[in-house]
Amino acid sequence: WEMMHTINTERWLDANRLTLNVRKCKAMLFGTVRRLRLDNEHLNLTLSGTVLEVVSCFKYLGVWFDSCLSWSIHINKLCNAVSARLGVLRRLVPILPSETLSMLFNSMVLPKIEYCDTVWANCGKSLSDNLQKLQNRAARLVLSLSRTSHVDNEQLSALGWYSLASRRQMHLLQTVFKSIHQQVPEYLQIFSRTSHTYSTRHNLNLSLQLPKVRLETDRRKFAYRGAFAWNLLPATVRMATSSHSFKKLVKHHC
């Protein structure tokens, strides 16, 4: 199978008159820890006569992928990068008002944290908490609180901020909305509405079919998380007719 796949890749490149820098290409096998132990040593891919290096993690379009899709490498590197930016923000605390500090966080730090967060939002509670600690640290800086002060949703709301988990949920739901309304590429148009031969409230509310799951890891998939979160929304939100109106409505339910 691997050989046929690489042959098809080479044919596709030739047919589209494209070239590939094979020296920059890597091979990675995704799976559970147990399966990787059994199969990874047998992975041997060749492209254009070059044997591809097998790696366990790789940075692609700004996101670090690991073989188990645990996102631990990505989150740890992200935490280090964000900590450095918060260090710059801390040095500005004595000379800038809180409104300006909040604006700097939202424009310079938050986009870094949230880059592609719909992809890695299933990172798990421990890694999610590590990110939330960084936002809490930023809130202390902006509000001139001590390092030991507790930060909760009340302090975040005072700044007009949502928790990072809530923002990731908003981004997930916005992507689902765009998928349903065909505002994304075809490969993301993966959701199907529930269908009934009789009228029900859920049918009128545009509920989505939940994919069948066999393993707990199946619940971490985008298709399941997206449909599950969508079905929890009130009817008034799910019936929004535009991305702008949906974005405004969904903020009150995350």
N, C-alpha and C positions, 0 to 999 in steps of 0.2 A: 504493500500500500504506500509506504514512504517513497519508494522508487517511482511509482506512477505519479505521485503528487509532485515530486520535483520535476519530472519530465513535463507534466502539464504546465508547471510554472515557467519552465524554459520556453515552451511553445508559445505561451501567452505573451511573454516578453518579446519574443521574435515577431509575433503577429502584430504587436502594437509598436514595434520599432523602438523598444525601450531597452536600456542597459541597466544592469544591476552591479553595484560594487560588492562583489562576493566577500571581500575581506572584511566588510562591515556587517555581514549577515551572521546571525547566531541561530542556534536551534534550542528550543526549550519544550519540555514535556510538562503538561499541567495535569495535576491529579492529587489524590490523597497521599499522605506520607507513606502509607503501606504500599499503594500501587507504584509509587515512584521508586521505591526500593527494589521492586521486582522488575520494572520495565525500563528505568532510565539507563541502565548499563547496556541495554540492547539498542538504544537510539543511535543510528548511524546514517546521517543524511549527507548527500553529496549534491552540489549544485555547480554546474559548469565545470565539472572536474575537480572541484575543491570540496574537501570535507568540512562541513560546518562545525564550528566549536559549540559544544553542548554547555549551556549555562543554567544556573538555578535562579538567577534574577537578571533583569534587564530593564533599562530605562527606555521607554518608548513614548514619544510625544509628551514628555514631561512627567510621565507616571512610571513609577517603579513597579514592575510585575515580578512576583516570585512564583515558584512552581506550584505552591499550594494556594495561591491567591489569598493569603492571610493579610496582605497589605502592611505587614509589620515593618518591612524595610522602607516602604514609601512613607508611612506615618512617622517613623523615627527620623528620617532625613528631613521631612517637612517640619517636624518640631524643632530641629536644630536651626533650620533656615528662618523660621518664624521667631525663634528666641533671639536671633541676631538682630532682626528688625525691631523687636520690642526693646532691645538694648539702645538702639538709636532713639526710639520714642521716649525712653526713660530720661535720656540726656536733654530732651527738649521740654520736660515737665516744668522746670523753673522759669522758662522764658515764654511759654505759650499758654493761652487760656484753654480751658477744658473743651470748649467747642471746637477749637482748631485741632487739638489732640485727637478728639473723636473722629474728625474728618480725615486726619492722617491715617488713623487705624483703618477706617473704612475704605480708603483709597490705596493704601500701600501694603497693608498686612492681610486684611480679610480676603482680597482676591487670591493671594498666595495660598491661604488656607483652603479656599473653596474650589480651587482649580480641579476640574473633573471629579467633583465630590460625588456625583451620581454613580460613578464607576466604582469607587472604593467605599461607599457608604455602609457596606455590610462588614466593616472592619472589626466589629466586636466592641463590647463595652469598655474593655481596658484601654484599647488604643483610642477610642472615642473620648474617654475621660482625659487622656493625656492632652488631646487637642483642646478640650474645654478648659483645662487649667491655664492654657495660654491666653484664651479670651478673658478668663477671670483676672489674669495678671494685667492684661491691658486695661480692664475696667478699673482696677485699683489705681493704675497710673493716671487715667483720665479723671477719676473722682478724687484723687489725692488721698487715697486710703493707705493704711499701713500694710506691710507685706503679709501680716497675719490676719488681716480682716477677712471675714467670710463674705463671699460674693454669691448671691443667688439671683433668681429671675427678677426680683424686685429692683436690685441695683442695675441689672441689664436693661430693664424696661425704662428706668430713669434716663438712660442714655439713648433710648430708642432702638436698642439692640435686641435681637432674638438669640437664644442659645444656638450653638453650632448644630446641634442635633435637629432642632426645629427648622433651621435654614436648609439643612440637607433634605429634610422631609418635604419642604416646599419645592426644592429643586427637582426632587423625584416626581412629585405630583405634576409639576409644570411640564416635565418631559412626557409624562403619561398623557396629559391633555394634548400636547402637540402631536403625539403619536396617534391618538384617536382621531384627530382632525387632519391627519396626513400633512403635518407641517414639518416633518422630519424625513430623512432618507428612508427608503423602503425597508432596509434591514432593521429599522427600529419600529416599524409598524407591525407590532407583534401581538397586540391586544384584541380580543374578541368580546363583543358584548353578549350578555346572557340573552337567551331567546326562550320564549314561552309560547305555548299555544293559547294561553289565557292571560288576561291582564292582571298584573301585579304591581304593587308599588315599586318593587326593586326593578322591574322591567322598565317602568316609566322613568326611573331615576338613572337609567343607563349604567347599570352595574356591569362589571367585567367578569368574564369567566376566569376562575382560578386554575392555573395549571396543576395537573396532578403531580403529587410529590411522593417519592418513595423513601427518600432519606432526608434527614434534617438539613443537610447542606443544600437541598433543592429549594428550601425556603429562603436562602440567601440570594437566589438568582433575581436579576432585575425584573423578569417577567412576573414572578410571584410577588415580590415586594411591591412592585408598582400596582398590580391589580388589587392586592390586599389593602393597600393604603387608600386607593381610589374608592373602593367599596365602603370605606368607613366615613367618607365625606357626606355631608348633608346634600339633599337633592338640589337645593338652590345653588350650591357650588358646582356640582357636576353638570348642571344645565347651563353654565356660563357659555356664552356664544363667541367670545374672543379671548385671546391669550391675555390681553390687558385686564379685562374684567375678572378672569379667573385668578390672575396673580393677586389682585386686590382682595378677592374673597377668601382665597386659601390661607392668607396670613392669619386669619382669625381662628383657624382650626388646626394649627400645628404647634 
